[in-house]
């Protein structure tokens, strides 16, 4: 049996899927806490750590976690006696995390104009990472320093979902990328809310634009006093507003009655403000109104069981965008699985997406700066 792994190396968590490549069947899926969390909750902290220590230390630690995870998943699938060959591993993630696993220098991320050592567009598909005990390592291309292979893979999966809604529900992987975007209900958004929120806009003519915002780990539960994350946190914020415990500025009137502390609220405000303002800024930069968006794909664990009314009430997304929300699961991992199962077609399309997507630099956007402050308030818009 030939086995393969699709891996989404997130800043906070790593999700891995083990596949039987012969039968094109997923055998199991696991989520692990990223071991580099002890070197900082965000990529900037880890970049600083690598500056004073070494990238090689982080690479070795991350590779060991992946290798051990591969082994434990093979064993848990009941395949330990047959010892199947791991033919291929597809590793997606943000650009910084991909630099860490590949042992590339990260000094280019330390200051503007942010020039990564690689965007993984011309080197592929194979990367020499013998420490993972896998035959071929595929790294999907990145768009920019803070728009990585994860949003490219998510865009790949969203494109498949759009195609399948029309005519390609039962298509094989190699035929999934022949449709015209003008027939897919564009413009649409792909929104991956996480420690580093990444947003891609796909327009009716097939062109794409993207931006990223440092939202911090709050919506993934990082640094909070409660054991909630994602959708549960948004619902909790909406409930506090409904019950009059929290006002629109985030001030808690009755702290003893709240499941969240005032410090929790302030961290969530930063994440919420960055996400909402980033969506607005991207739409504004492309002269597209929120009401004209046909669908918004919400990606990652954040969107699971998301209450759209809570999203609108808290002002996490524009109401017109939230009303078109569709939960796409871990689209980055799903896109990596497409690369695993259909290397040539999917890799070619991922390179086209990465090379043709324009980048909106939010640090240079006066519109984003203004909206960021405004959207920290919990007000529908």
C-alpha positions in Angstrom: 0.0 0.0 0.0 1.2 3.5 -0.9 0.5 6.0 1.8 0.6 9.8 1.7 0.1 12.7 4.2 -1.5 16.1 3.7 -0.3 18.5 6.4 -1.5 22.0 7.4 1.2 23.5 9.6 -0.7 26.2 11.4 0.8 28.7 13.7 -1.2 27.3 16.7 -2.2 23.8 15.5 -1.1 21.2 13.0 -3.7 19.1 11.2 -2.6 15.9 9.4 -4.5 13.5 7.2 -3.2 10.0 6.3 -4.3 8.7 2.9 -4.2 5.4 1.1 -3.1 6.6 -2.3 -3.9 3.4 -4.1 -7.6 3.5 -3.0 -7.7 7.3 -2.7 -9.2 6.8 0.7 -8.5 8.9 3.8 -7.5 6.5 6.7 -7.4 9.0 9.6 -7.0 12.6 10.6 -5.4 14.2 13.6 -4.8 17.6 15.1 -1.7 18.4 17.2 -0.6 21.6 19.0 2.3 23.1 17.1 5.4 22.3 19.1 6.9 25.7 18.3 4.2 27.4 20.5 6.8 27.3 23.3 9.0 29.6 21.2 6.2 32.2 20.8 2.4 32.3 20.2 2.8 34.1 16.8 5.2 33.9 13.9 6.9 37.2 14.7 8.0 35.9 18.1 9.4 32.8 16.5 11.2 34.8 13.8 12.8 36.8 16.7 13.8 33.5 18.4 15.3 32.2 15.2 17.3 35.5 14.8 19.0 35.0 18.2 19.2 31.2 18.1 18.9 29.3 14.8 16.3 28.3 12.2 17.9 24.8 12.3 16.8 24.3 15.9 13.2 25.1 15.0 13.3 23.0 11.9 14.7 20.0 13.8 12.0 20.4 16.5 9.1 20.7 14.0 10.4 17.8 11.8 10.6 15.6 14.8 7.0 16.3 15.7 5.8 15.6 12.1 7.9 12.4 11.9 6.5 11.1 15.2 3.0 12.1 14.2 3.3 10.2 10.9 4.4 7.1 12.8 1.7 7.3 15.4 -1.0 7.8 12.8 0.2 4.8 10.7 0.1 2.7 13.8 -3.3 3.9 14.9 -4.7 3.1 11.4 -3.6 -0.5 12.1 -0.9 -0.5 9.5 2.2 -1.0 11.7 2.7 -4.6 10.7 2.7 -3.9 7.0 4.9 -0.8 7.4 3.6 1.0 4.3 5.8 3.3 2.3 5.1 7.0 2.8 5.3 8.0 -0.8 4.4 11.6 -0.6 3.8 14.3 2.0 2.2 17.7 1.1 3.1 20.4 3.6 1.1 23.6 3.5 1.0 26.5 5.9 1.9 30.2 6.1 5.1 31.3 4.5 7.0 31.6 7.8 6.1 28.1 9.0 7.1 26.7 5.6 10.5 28.4 5.9 10.9 26.8 9.3 10.2 23.2 8.2 12.4 23.7 5.1 15.3 25.2 7.2 15.3 28.4 5.2 16.5 31.7 6.7 13.8 34.0 8.0 15.6 37.3 8.1 13.6 38.5 5.2 10.5 38.6 7.4 12.1 40.9 10.0 11.4 44.2 8.4 9.8 45.8 5.3 9.8 45.2 2.4 9.6 41.6 3.7 11.4 39.4 1.2 11.1 35.7 2.0 14.0 33.4 1.0 11.5 31.5 -1.2 7.9 31.6 -2.3 8.2 27.9 -3.3 7.1 28.5 -6.9 10.0 27.3 -9.0 11.7 24.7 -6.9 9.0 22.0 -6.8 7.6 19.8 -6.5 10.1 17.8 -4.5 11.9 19.2 -1.4 14.7 17.3 0.2 13.6 16.7 3.8 14.9 13.2 4.6 14.2 13.7 8.3 10.5 13.2 7.6 11.0 9.6 6.3 8.8 10.4 3.3 9.7 9.8 -0.3 8.5 13.1 -2.0 7.9 16.3 -0.2 5.6 18.8 -2.0 5.4 22.4 -0.8 2.6 24.5 -2.4 3.5 28.0 -3.7 3.0 31.1 -1.6 1.6 34.5 -2.6 3.8 36.7 -0.4 5.5 37.0 2.9 2.3 36.8 4.9 0.1 35.1 2.4 1.2 31.5 2.3 0.6 28.1 0.8 -2.4 27.8 3.2 -4.5 30.5 1.6 -3.4 29.2 -1.9 -4.6 25.7 -0.9 -7.8 27.2 0.6 -8.4 29.1 -2.7 -7.8 25.8 -4.6 -10.5 24.1 -2.5 -12.9 26.9 -2.7 -12.6 26.8 -6.5 -13.4 23.1 -6.4 -16.4 23.7 -4.2 -17.7 26.4 -6.6 -17.2 24.1 -9.6 -18.8 21.1 -7.9 -21.9 23.3 -7.2 -22.3 23.7 -10.9 -21.3 20.7 -13.0 -18.3 18.9 -11.5 -19.8 17.2 -8.4 -18.3 13.8 -9.4 -15.3 15.0 -11.3 -11.9 13.4 -10.9 -9.2 15.7 -9.3 -7.5 16.3 -12.6 -10.6 17.7 -14.2 -11.6 20.1 -11.4 -9.7 23.2 -12.7 -11.1 23.7 -16.2 -14.1 25.8 -15.4 -14.4 29.6 -15.9 -14.8 31.6 -12.8 -17.4 33.9 -14.4 -19.8 30.9 -14.2 -19.1 30.2 -10.5 -21.0 32.9 -8.8 -18.0 35.2 -8.4 -17.1 37.5 -6.8 -16.5 35.5 -3.7 -14.3 35.6 -0.6 -12.1 33.0 1.0 -11.6 33.9 4.6 -9.2 32.0 6.9 -9.6 33.5 10.4 -6.7 32.6 12.7 -3.6 33.9 14.4 -2.7 35.4 11.0 -6.0 36.0 9.2 -5.7 35.6 5.4 -8.4 36.8 3.0 -8.7 36.2 -0.8 -11.1 37.9 -3.1 -11.9 36.1 -6.4 -13.5 38.5 -8.9 -15.9 37.8 -11.8 -13.1 38.1 -14.4 -11.1 35.4 -12.6 -8.5 37.9 -11.1 -7.7 37.7 -7.4 -6.5 40.0 -4.7 -5.5 39.1 -1.1 -4.4 40.6 2.2 -3.4 39.3 5.6 -3.9 40.8 9.1 -2.2 39.9 12.3 -5.2 39.0 14.4 -3.3 37.2 17.2 -4.2 33.9 18.8 -7.4 35.0 20.6 -9.9 33.4 18.3 -8.0 30.2 18.6 -8.2 30.4 22.4 -4.6 31.5 22.9 -3.9 33.7 25.9 -7.5 33.7 27.1 -8.7 32.8 30.6 -11.5 30.5 29.3 -11.4 27.2 27.3 -13.3 28.4 24.3 -12.3 29.3 20.8 -13.7 30.2 17.4 -17.4 30.1 17.0 -18.1 29.6 20.7 -16.2 32.9 21.5 -18.3 34.8 18.9 -21.5 33.4 20.4 -20.3 34.3 23.9 -19.6 37.9 22.8 -23.1 38.2 21.2 -24.7 36.8 24.4 -22.9 39.4 26.5 -24.2 42.1 24.3 -27.8 40.7 24.4 -27.8 40.5 28.2 -26.4 44.0 28.7 -23.3 42.6 30.5 -21.0 44.2 27.8 -21.5 47.4 26.0 -20.6 48.2 22.4 -17.1 49.4 23.4 -16.3 46.0 25.0 -16.6 47.3 28.6 -18.0 44.7 30.9 -20.6 46.2 33.2 -21.0 43.1 35.5 -17.7 41.3 35.4 -18.8 38.7 37.9 -21.5 37.6 35.5 -19.3 37.2 32.5 -17.6 34.1 31.2 -14.9 36.3 29.7 -12.7 38.7 31.6 -12.1 42.3 30.6 -8.6 41.3 29.4 -10.1 38.5 27.3 -12.5 41.0 25.7 -9.7 43.4 24.8 -7.7 40.6 23.1 -10.8 39.6 21.2 -11.4 43.2 20.1 -8.0 43.3 18.5 -8.6 40.1 16.6 -12.2 41.1 15.6 -11.2 44.6 14.6 -8.3 43.4 12.4 -10.5 40.8 10.7 -13.4 43.1 10.0 -11.3 46.0 8.8 -9.2 43.7 6.5 -12.3 42.4 4.7 -13.6 46.0 4.2 -10.2 47.2 3.0 -9.8 44.4 0.5 -13.3 45.0 -0.9 -12.7 48.8 -1.0 -9.4 48.4 -2.8 -11.1 46.4 -5.6 -14.2 48.7 -5.7 -16.6 45.8 -4.8 -19.5 46.3 -2.5 -20.2 43.8 0.3 -23.7 43.3 -1.1 -22.3 42.1 -4.4 -20.3 39.2 -2.8 -22.0 35.9 -4.0 -20.5 33.7 -1.3 -17.9 33.9 1.5 -16.1 30.7 2.3 -15.2 30.6 6.0 -12.2 28.3 6.5 -10.5 26.6 9.4 -11.8 25.3 12.7 -13.1 28.8 13.4 -16.1 28.5 11.2 -17.4 25.2 12.6 -20.9 25.8 14.1 -20.5 29.5 13.5 -23.7 31.5 14.4 -24.2 34.0 11.5 -26.4 36.2 13.7 -23.7 36.4 16.3 -21.2 37.3 13.6 -23.4 40.2 12.5 -24.2 41.3 16.0 -20.6 41.5 17.0 -19.5 43.2 13.7 -17.0 40.5 13.0 -17.9 40.6 9.3 -20.1 42.9 7.2 -23.7 41.7 7.4 -23.9 41.3 3.7 -20.8 39.1 3.7 -21.9 37.1 6.8 -25.3 36.4 5.1 -23.4 34.7 2.3 -21.2 32.6 4.6 -20.5 29.0 3.8 -18.3 26.8 6.1 -15.6 25.2 4.0 -13.9 23.3 6.8 -10.1 23.3 6.9 -9.8 24.4 3.3 -6.0 24.6 3.5 -5.8 20.9 4.4 -8.4 20.0 1.8 -6.4 21.9 -0.8 -3.3 20.0 0.3 -5.2 16.7 -0.2 -6.0 17.8 -3.7 -2.3 18.2 -4.3 -1.6 14.8 -2.8 -4.2 13.1 -5.0 -3.7 15.1 -8.2 -0.1 16.4 -8.2 0.2 17.8 -11.8 -3.2 19.5 -12.2 -3.6 20.8 -8.7 0.0 22.0 -8.4 -0.2 23.8 -11.8 -3.4 25.5 -10.6 -1.9 26.4 -7.3 1.0 28.1 -9.0 -1.3 30.0 -11.2 -3.3 31.2 -8.2 -0.1 32.2 -6.3 1.5 34.1 -9.2 -1.6 36.0 -10.4 -2.9 37.2 -7.0 -2.3 40.9 -6.3 -1.4 41.8 -2.7 -3.0 44.6 -0.6 -0.5 45.8 2.0 -2.6 46.7 4.9 0.3 48.5 6.6 0.2 51.1 3.8 -3.6 51.4 3.8 -5.0 54.5 5.5 -8.5 53.1 5.0 -7.6 49.9 6.9 -6.1 52.0 9.8 -9.2 54.0 10.1 -11.5 51.0 9.9 -9.4 49.0 12.4 -10.1 51.5 15.2 -13.8 51.7 14.2 -14.4 48.0 14.0 -13.0 47.3 17.4 -16.4 48.3 18.7 -19.0 45.6 18.8 -21.5 47.2 16.3 -23.2 45.5 13.3 -22.4 47.0 9.9 
